[in-house]
Amino acid sequence: MSNTDTPDHAATATTAPAPLSNSGGSRVVVAACPSYSPDAVEAALTEVLDALGGLETLVKPGQTVLIKPNLLCPRRPEEAVTTHPELVRQMIRMCVKAGAARIWVGDSPAGLHAEKDLWSRTDMTTAVEGTPAELKSWDTKQTPVPCGDDLLAVPEWFTQVDVVISLPKLKTHSLTTMTCALKNVFGITSGLAKSKFHAKYPSPLTMSTFLVGVFAALRPHVSIVDAVTVMEGLGPANGRPRPLGVLLASRDAVALDAVACAPLRIPPASVPMIRLAAARGLGEMDLSRIECTGTGVPQLNATRMKPSLARYLRYIPEPMFRVTTRLFQLRPRIQERQCVKCGICAGVCPRHAIATQPRSGYPAVNPKECIVCFCCMESCPRGAIAVQLYLGSMVRLAQRVGKVVSPQ
């Protein structure tokens, strides 16, 4: 995909349900939600949905609704990798009250994970228990959805969905700076196809351009962000959970992500996905043109999240990205104490840069083949993959040209 794709090409070609018009303009609602108790989540959800016109303006009686959380990999809710099950459960209850005929819940994770394990460890089985909602499988017949020069694979049942309610998790991201409303849509695409696209679009800019195309093709009707507990630092899977205590919601995902930049202390235009999506006319990025209301606004503005590795990667010129990451020996590192030798990281790697060591059975990364896409980190169910950064190559290069650098 080129950076000059026309704004409407992907959106008009898709078979996905078209979003409702944003009658409220670029409004973002931030509700205080101090915990994941049922009462707190219900109150916060009610606040944000009422401020956006009520759930009845989104979900009509007899419709089929897909509730799409972030289920990156099989991790426990307290690790802040995935959307909390209580938010999913309360959303199901509200859709039932709105008269939805079918309520489906699901996401396609990174890597080769058994769906039962994914649903169990993320507590999605608990979220749907005792409700009419159904956990939907991505291990089924697929249908293609055009996206620029690419074809996305989505489950055939997705074409039956009338309303998509996206429930992202606010986290930092080592490649794209952050993951929130825009990026959550990528999970609608199926399985290992995600790795193929990481190989095709390996840099922050090219991947962000592709992700904006995915959003244009599969955009949801509303996004409600789980920011009660967020992830900072080495997100989206190995960062540190920290409380933020809010839910954010909007029909404009670009505006929502722009507002969500507040705790990251970065301007929205510094995030390639936000900048590119706004340029394509997919939403509003200018904070002065976004109406931001709600009981949680003070808390959102008062919080400061530790940034991700992407704060450094975004300064690398696009033509130099591959060379620079090799020069600094930036790559994933297997932490054997946490590794359970499941082999998921090797299976998901788009460049087959990870192989099992014959003697120990642990996986090892081939630095010559690694493209620093972090698919392995995202898919590891035990958080056993960290980022390794050495300055040795830079020092040796400096020595060769007669500029001896002494590392601190």
N, C-alpha and C positions, 0 to 999 in steps of 0.2 A: 504494500500500500504506500502511495506517495503522500507527502504532506500537503498536496494540492487537490485532494479528492473533493469533489463538489459536495456541499452540505447535505443535499437531499437525496443523493444517489442511494445510499444504504437504506435510508428510512423508507423510501417509496417501494423498494424491492422486497421487503420482508413479508413473511406470512404471519408474523406475530400480531397480536391484537393491538390496534392503534390506541394511544393514550387519550384520556379525556382532555379537553381544552383546559388550560390553566386560567380559569375565570377569575381567580383571585390575584392574578399577576404573580410577580416574584415575591411571594411571601414565605418567610421561614419562621416557624414557631419553635421556641425552645422552652420546654416545660421542666420544672424542677422535679427530680425523681431520686430521692436520697438513698433508695435501696431497691432490691428486687422483690420486696414483699408484694403479694397480690394486690393489696389496697393501693400501694404507692404506684405500681405500674399501671393499674386501671385508671387511677386519677390522672396520671401524666398522659396516657393515651387519650383519654377523654378530652383533656385540655387541648392537645395538638389537633385532634381531628375536628373538634367543634370550631376551632379557630380557622380551619381550612374549609369550613362549610358543612361539616358533618359527614359521617361515613355513608349516610344514605345518598349523598351526591356521587359517591364512588361505586358502591355496591347496591345493585338493584335485586329485588326478589327474583329467584330462579336462576341467577347467574352462577358461573363457575369462577372461583377465586383461587389464585395461586399465591400463597404466602411464601416469600423467598428470603429466608435468613442467610447469613454467612456461615456456611458449614465447611470451612477450609480443610479441616482434617479431624480425625477422631480425638478431640481433646476435651477435658472437663470444663464446664462452664466457668469455674473460678479462675481458670488460666487466661480468660479474656481473649481467647483466640476466635471464638465463635459467638454468634448471637445468643443471648441468654434465653433459656426455654420459657421463662415466665412471660417474657414479651410476646413470644409466639403463642403461648396459651391464651393470654388475654386478647390477642388479636383474633384468634379463632372464635372466642366467645362473642366478640363484637360482630364478626361476620355472620355468625349464626343468628344474632338478633336482627341483623339487617336483612335476613331472608335468603342468604346465599344457598343455592341448591347443592352445590358441591364445593368443598373447601379442601384444597390440596396444599401440602407442605413439602418443601424439598429444596435441594441445592446439589450441584455436582461438585464434589471436592477435588482438590489437587491430588493426583496420584491414584494408585490402585488400592482403594480401600473397600473392604466389604461393607455394603450398605447397612447391614444389621449392626456392625461394630460402630459405624459412624453415628447412627441414630441412637444407639445405646449410650456411648460415651459422651455425646453432646446433650443427652437427656431429651432428645426430641420425642422419644417414645413416651416419656412422661408428659410432655407438652400436649400430645394428642390424646392421651389416655382419657377415656370417659367423654370424649367429644365425637362429633360426626366427621371430624377431619381425617384425611388419609395421607400417610407419608408416601410420596411418589418416587418411583424408581427411575433413574436415568439409564439403567441397564435394560433398554428396550429399543424398539424400532425407532430410528432417527429420521428426521427430515431436514433438508438443507435450507438455510436462510442466507441469501446473498448479503455480503458485507464488503463493499468496495470491490477489490479484486479477489476477495476470499469467499469461501462458503463456510458458514458456521453450521455445526451439527447440533440440533436440538431434538428433544424427544417429540415423537409424533403427537403425543397427547397435548403438547403445549399449544397446538393450533386450536384446541377446544377451549382455551382459557379466555374468559371475558375481561377479567381484572387481575392485574399483577400488583401485589403489595410487597414492596421491597423492604426488608428489615436488615440494613447493613450494620456492621460493627465499626465504630471509629477506632482506627489503628494507624500507627505509622507504617510506612512500607519502604523497604530498602532499595527498591528500584523506582517506584513511582511517587515517592515522598509520603503519600497517605493513601489509605483505602477507605472509601466511604460510599456515598450513594452512586457515583458514576461507575466505580470499579465493581461494585457488587453485582452488576448485571452480567459480568463475564461468567459467573457461576451458572447461568442458564445454559451455556454451551457445555457440551458433553466431554467428560473424562479426559483422556490423554491428548485430545485435540489441543488442549490448552498448551501443552508442552511444545507441540509443533509450532504454534504461533510465537512462543517465547524464542524458539530457535530462529524463526524468520524475522522477528523484530526484537533484537537483543538489547538495544540501548534504551535508556529512559524515554527519549523523545520518540523513537519509532514505536515502542510498545504503547506509549500513551496515545499516539496517533491512531493506532489500531484499536485500542480500547474505546476511544471516542466513537469510532465507527461501529463497534459492538453495541455501545449504548444507543446510538441512533437507530440501529436495527431492532433492538429489543427493549426499548425504554419502558419502565414501569409507569403505572398510573399515579402512584404516590410512593415516597420513600420516608420511612420512619427509622431514625438512627438510634441504635443502642449505644449511648454514651454514659450510661450509669457507671460502668467500669470500663475504662479504655485501655489500650495498649500503647506504651511509649517505648522509644529506643529501637531495638532490633525487631520491629514488626515486619511482617504480619503474624509471625508465629513464635519468635524467640524473644520478644520484648518483655517488658515488666508491666503487669497490671497496675493500674492506679485509679482511684475513684475520681469521677468528674461530676456525677450526680444529675444528669439531664437526659432527656430525650429530645431529638430534633426532628422536625418533619416539614416536608414541602412537596408540592407537585412539580417544582422546578429543582431537579437534582443538581444542576450547576450552581444555582444560588445556595442550595443547602451545603454543598461542599465548600463554597466560598466562605460561608458563615462558620463552618466547622474548622476553618484555618485559624480561628481566633486563639484557641489554646496552644496551637503550634507556633504562634507568634511569627507567622509568615504571611506575606501578601498573597491573595488568591492567584495572581498572575504568575507567581513563581512556581506554581504547580502545573506542569505541562498539560495534564488532562483537563484541568479547569480552563486554562487559557485557550486550548484548542477547541474545546466544546463550545465556549462562548463565541469564538471566532466563526464557528459553523452555525451559529444562531440557535443552538440547542438549549440555551438558558442564559440567565443573567449572572455576570461575574462582578460587576461594579457594585460595591457595598453601599454606595450612596443611592442606588436605585433599587435596593432590596429592602422590603419592609420586614424587620426582624422584631418579633414580639414574644412575650411569654414570661412566666415566673422564673425561668432558668437562665435568662440572659446575663444577670450579674455573675452567676456561678461560672458560666461559660467564659466570660471575659476575664475572670480572676484566676483561671487555671493556666498553668504553663506545663506543657508536655515536653519531655525530652525528645529531640528530633531523631530521625533515622539516619542511616548511612547515606541516604539519597541527598542529604544536604551537601555532601562532597561530590557525589557523582554528577549532580546537575551542572557543575561548573566545568565539566570536561567537554571540550568541543566535540560535536557529533562525529567528525571524521577521525578523531583521536581516541574514541571511547575504547575500542578493542586494544589498541596499543598501550594506552595508559593503564588499564586494569591489569594487563600482563606485567607492565613495568613495576607496578606496586605489589605484584603478586597477590592481588585481591581474589580470594576464592573461598568456597565453603570448606569447613574443617569438621571431620567426624569426631565427636566426643564419645570415645569408646565406653566410658563408664555409664552413659545413658543409653547407648545403642543396644537394641535387642536383636539385631541382625535380621530384620524382617525383609530387607531388600527393596523396600518401596522407593527409596531414593534412587537406586540404580534403574528401576523400571520407569520412573518418571523423567529421568534426565533426557532432554531432547537431543543431546550430542553424544550420548552413551559414554560420558566422561567418568562415570562411576562404575567400578567393578569390585567384586568380592575378592579379598586377599585369600589365596589358597590355604595358608597356614592358620591364620587367626579367624577367618570367616567374616571379619569386619569389612565394610565397604571402604574404598579409598578413591580419592579424586585425582584424575589425571589433569594436571594444570594446563597442559597444552591444548586440551580439548574443551575445557570449561569455558563457558561464555558469560558467566556471572549472572545468570538469570534468576537464581535462588529458588528454582522449582523444588529442589531437594529439601531446602529449609522449610518451604511452605507445606510440603507433603509429609514431613516426618511426624509420626504420631507420638513420639516421645520427646520432641524438642532437642534432639541429640546432635543437631548440626549448627555450628556457629560460623561467624565470619572471621577469616584470617587475613591480616593485612601486614605485609612486610615491606620495609624500605630498602632491603638489601640490594635489589636490582637497581634502584635509583642511585645508591651509593657506589655500586660497581661502575655504573655508567659515568658518574661524575669523576671517578678516579681515572677512567680511561681517557677522559678529555682534559685531565690535569687539574680538575677542581675537586680536591679531596673534601668530602663532606663527612663530618663526624656525627653519627646519629645520637640523638639525645637519649 
